[in-house]
């Protein structure tokens, strides 16, 4: 299986990035979350990195909250059901409150590079999905009845496919637990016919 670009950036020594500035009050204490994430990685034989800032270089801005770029913390990476993945906390200053906030981000590797697409389900239920993509036919092929069923089943509301990565944050719906959400995301990807990946591959 090809190693996705966002996992290849975890190699080597990670520079300790500064926390984003501009927020009111102290940055949140994530020591408890750090311990939990380390334990999760150890239990599953996954990798853990306290800082992994380089992994979001070049990410689409809609995948992360607007405003000043935040910091990647407590990153766990490995393989789940044959899919490479990375999960991390995104520490940032909210544009709405001016205070620190943390967003949990899940990224799962795709088998090939594909056109960019954003998928939104504003009403819920996957009956009227809204998509944005430079390739109009790609989301039509991607969102088959089987894939839409998984979107409905797991209550995803927003996600992005960009290059060779499938991105869904805590604000994009789906199960709340890390492992449960990874299971949902990989199950959804497994419903995409191989022919779709072959036809739309940009590799």
N, C-alpha and C positions, 0 to 999 in steps of 0.2 A: 504493500500500500504506500502511495506517495506521501511523504511527510509534508504537511501543510506549512505554508510560510509563517503563520503566526506562532506555530510551535517551534520552528527552527530558531526563532529569535531568543528562545530561553537559554541557549547555550552560553557558556562563559560566565564571567562575573558581571552581575548587574549593578550599574551605578546607582547609588542611593539617591533617588530623585527627591527634590524638595517638595513639601506639600504645597498645593496651590494656595496663593495668598488672597486676601481680600475678604475673607469670611469673618463674621463677628463671633467672638468667643473662641475658646480653644478647640482645636481639631478633636474629633471624637476619639475616645480611647477604644482601640480595637484589639486590646490584648486578649480578651476572651474569645473573640472571633479568630484571632491568630492561632490560639491553642486548638480550637475546634477544627480549623482548616488543616493544621499540621496533622492532627489525629486522623482526619478523613483521608489524607494522602497516604499516611503510613498504613492504615487499615486496608487500603485497596492497592498498595504498591504503586501509587502515583507520585509524581514530582511536586514539590512545594517550593515556592519562591516568595519571600516576603515582599519583594519589589520586582516588578516586571514591566516597566514603563515602555520599553521598546515594542511590546506586542501590539500596541494600538497605533503605532506610526502608520499613517496612511489610511486609517479606518474612516468609513463614511461618517460625517458629522451627525446625521440623523440617528445613528446607532447609540450615541451618547448625549447626555444633557447639553443644552446650549450654554454658551459662556466660555470662560477661561478653561483651558484644558486641565483636567484633574490628574489624579495619580492612581496607578494600578497597584493594588495591595493584595496580599494573601492569595496569590495565584496558585491554582492546582491544575496540573495537566496530566494527561495520560490517554488511555484508550477505554472506550465503553462500547460494548457490542460491535466491535470492529471499526469504530469511528474514533479518530483522534479528536481530542477536545481540550478546551481550557476554560476554567471558571475563575473569576476574580471579583474583588470588590473595587468599585470605581469611586474614589473619594473626591468630592468636588464641592464647590460653593454654589448653592442654589441661586439662580437668577431671580427667583420669586421671593425668597425670604432673606437672602444675603447670609444665610447660615450654612454650616457644614452639613453635608448629607452623604450617604453611601448608597450606591446602586449595585446590586448583584448582577453580573453579566455572565452569560453562558455563550460560548462559541464552539461550534462543532465543525469539523473539517468536512468539506464536500469532496466527492471522488474526482471532480474536474473543476476547472475554472469556468464560471458561467457569467452571463450578463447580470448586471446589477438589477435588483428588484426589491422594492419595499412592499410588504403586504399588511393591510390594515383591515380589521374586522370591527368597525365602530359599533355595530348593533349587537354583535355576539351571535354565535350559532353558525358561522361560516356560510350563511345563505347569500350574503351580498358582500363579498370581499372586494376591497378597493386596492388597486395595485398601481405602482409607479415604476416604470422601467423604460430604458431607451429602446428595448426590443419588445414591441407590443405583443408578439406571439409567444414570447417565452413564458410569461406568467399564465397564459391560457393553457399551454402544454404542461407546465409545472403543476398547476392546481387542478389535478384530475379529481374525479369523484372520490377516489380512495384517499387522496391527500386532504381534500376538504373534510372528509369524515374524521381524520385524525386531528385536524384543526378544531373541529367541533368537539370531539371527544375530550381533548385536553384543554379546551377553552383558551387557546392562543388568541391574542388580540392584535399583536404587532410583532413582526419579525423582518429581518433583512437577509438576503443572500448577496454577498459581495465578493467577487473573485472566487476563492475556494473556501469561503467560510460562511456558515449559517449562524446568525447572531440573534439572540433573544435575551432581553433584559428582564429584571423582575417586574418592570412596568408593562411588559408585553404579554402578560397572562401566562397560562400554563401552570403546572404543579409548582408548589413553593419550595419543596425540598430539592437540594442539589442533585442527588442521584435520581430522584423521580423525574426531575425536569430533563436531565440528560437522557433518560429512558424515553420520554415523550418525544424529544427532538430526534433521536436516532430512529425511533419507530416511524415518525413522519417521513424522514428521508428514505427509509427502506420501502416506502409505498410509491416512491417516484420510479417509474419504469426506466430500465437501463437505457432504452432508446432515447429518452429525453436528455439524459446526460450526454450520450454520444452525439446527438444532433446539435446540442447547444454548447458543446465543449469549446472553450477558447484556448486550450493548451496546444 
